[in-house]
């Protein structure tokens, strides 16, 4: 099983995951960015933009990691994606029911939902757009699917008072 290893390049002052540069932001930054995008574009368009950006980011990061061990099966690839999701600080995810045909991902903890509750209280609509996009990108990379074949949505959100966040990833 591949490991999630971050490397610090002191000469360039960069944190790397494979060959990808990483930047970490706290929930204050991420949620203000999310809200600013929503204010500018409206909730629906903002959600699509954030999911699309997250999907591309995750697909590129995971493709690089998965290329290191091409013999991995789909289950092992998705377990690695869970570990990367946690390592990047987005929360704890259970993707055990996700298959090459899609499925669900349960977020046991979510950086976005917990942060939203802490900053603004109960949300009026689901807020985990980035995690939805991340898992769309993870499935693209793991199952070698073209991005245009995937759709995702959040079925339940901890920020709305649900016990956990439940994401649905559909392959068309």
C-alpha positions in Angstrom: 0.0 0.0 0.0 1.3 3.4 -0.9 1.9 5.9 1.8 1.1 9.6 2.0 4.4 11.3 2.4 4.8 15.1 2.4 8.3 16.5 1.7 9.6 19.9 2.6 11.9 21.5 0.1 13.8 23.9 2.3 15.7 25.5 -0.6 12.4 26.6 -2.2 10.3 26.8 1.0 7.7 24.4 -0.4 5.7 21.6 1.0 5.2 18.8 -1.6 3.0 15.8 -1.9 4.6 13.8 -4.7 5.4 16.4 -7.3 2.5 18.7 -6.2 2.9 21.9 -4.1 0.7 22.1 -1.1 -0.8 25.2 0.6 -2.7 24.8 3.9 -5.4 27.2 4.9 -7.4 27.3 8.1 -11.2 27.2 8.2 -11.4 31.0 8.5 -9.7 31.4 5.1 -11.5 28.5 3.4 -15.0 29.5 4.6 -14.6 33.2 3.8 -13.4 32.3 0.4 -16.4 30.0 -0.1 -18.8 32.7 1.1 -17.1 35.3 -1.1 -17.6 33.1 -4.1 -21.2 32.5 -3.2 -21.8 36.3 -2.7 -20.3 36.9 -6.2 -21.8 34.1 -8.2 -24.8 32.9 -6.2 -25.0 29.7 -4.3 -25.6 27.3 -7.3 -22.9 28.6 -9.6 -20.5 28.9 -6.6 -21.1 25.3 -5.7 -20.4 24.1 -9.2 -17.2 26.2 -9.4 -15.9 24.9 -6.1 -16.7 21.3 -6.9 -15.1 21.6 -10.3 -11.9 23.2 -8.9 -11.7 20.5 -6.1 -12.2 17.7 -8.6 -9.4 18.9 -10.8 -7.1 19.5 -7.8 -7.8 16.1 -6.3 -7.5 14.3 -9.7 -4.1 15.8 -10.3 -2.8 15.1 -6.8 -4.1 11.5 -6.7 -3.1 10.7 -10.3 0.5 11.5 -9.3 0.4 9.4 -6.2 -1.3 6.5 -7.9 1.2 6.4 -10.7 3.8 5.4 -8.1 2.1 2.0 -7.6 0.2 1.1 -10.8 -0.6 -2.4 -9.4 -3.0 -1.0 -6.7 -6.6 -2.2 -7.0 -9.5 0.2 -6.8 -10.1 -0.4 -3.1 -6.5 0.3 -2.2 -6.6 3.5 -4.3 -9.6 4.8 -2.5 -8.1 4.0 0.9 -5.1 6.0 -0.2 -7.5 8.8 -1.2 -9.1 8.7 2.3 -5.6 9.0 3.9 -4.7 12.0 1.6 -8.1 13.6 2.4 -7.3 13.3 6.1 -3.6 14.3 5.7 -4.7 17.5 3.9 -6.9 18.4 6.9 -10.3 18.0 5.2 -11.6 15.4 7.7 -12.2 11.7 8.1 -14.0 10.0 5.3 -15.4 6.5 4.8 -15.4 5.7 1.1 -15.8 1.9 1.6 -19.0 1.8 -0.5 -17.6 3.8 -3.4 -17.1 1.7 -6.6 -16.1 2.4 -10.2 -19.9 2.9 -10.8 -20.1 5.6 -8.0 -21.7 5.4 -4.6 -21.5 7.3 -1.3 -18.8 8.7 0.9 -19.6 9.4 4.5 -17.6 12.2 6.1 -17.2 11.3 9.8 -15.7 14.8 10.3 -15.6 17.7 7.8 -13.3 20.7 7.9 -16.0 22.7 6.1 -19.0 21.7 8.1 -17.3 22.0 11.5 -15.8 25.3 10.5 -19.1 26.6 9.3 -20.9 25.7 12.5 -18.1 27.4 14.5 -18.2 30.6 12.5 -21.8 31.1 11.5 -24.0 28.5 13.2 -26.4 26.2 11.4 -26.2 26.4 7.6 -29.3 26.9 5.3 -27.9 24.6 2.7 -25.0 22.0 2.4 -21.5 23.5 2.6 -19.1 20.7 1.7 -18.7 21.5 -1.9 -14.9 21.0 -1.8 -15.2 17.5 -0.3 -17.8 16.5 -3.0 -15.3 17.7 -5.7 -12.4 16.0 -4.0 -14.2 12.6 -4.0 -15.3 13.1 -7.7 -11.6 13.7 -8.5 -10.5 10.7 -6.4 -12.9 8.4 -8.2 -11.7 9.8 -11.6 -8.1 9.1 -10.7 -8.7 5.7 -9.1 -11.0 4.3 -11.7 -9.4 6.2 -14.6 -12.7 7.9 -15.6 -13.0 11.1 -17.6 -14.2 14.0 -15.3 -17.2 14.8 -17.5 -18.7 11.4 -16.5 -19.0 12.3 -12.9 -21.6 14.2 -10.9 -21.7 14.7 -7.2 -23.9 16.2 -4.5 -24.1 16.4 -0.7 -27.1 14.4 0.6 -26.8 15.4 4.3 -24.5 18.0 6.0 -23.4 18.3 9.6 -23.4 22.1 9.2 -27.2 21.8 8.7 -27.6 19.7 11.9 -27.2 16.2 10.4 -25.1 13.7 12.3 -22.6 13.5 9.5 -22.1 14.6 5.9 -23.1 12.1 3.2 -21.8 12.6 -0.4 -23.1 10.9 -3.5 -20.9 10.4 -6.5 -22.6 9.3 -9.7 -20.9 8.0 -12.8 -22.8 8.7 -15.9 
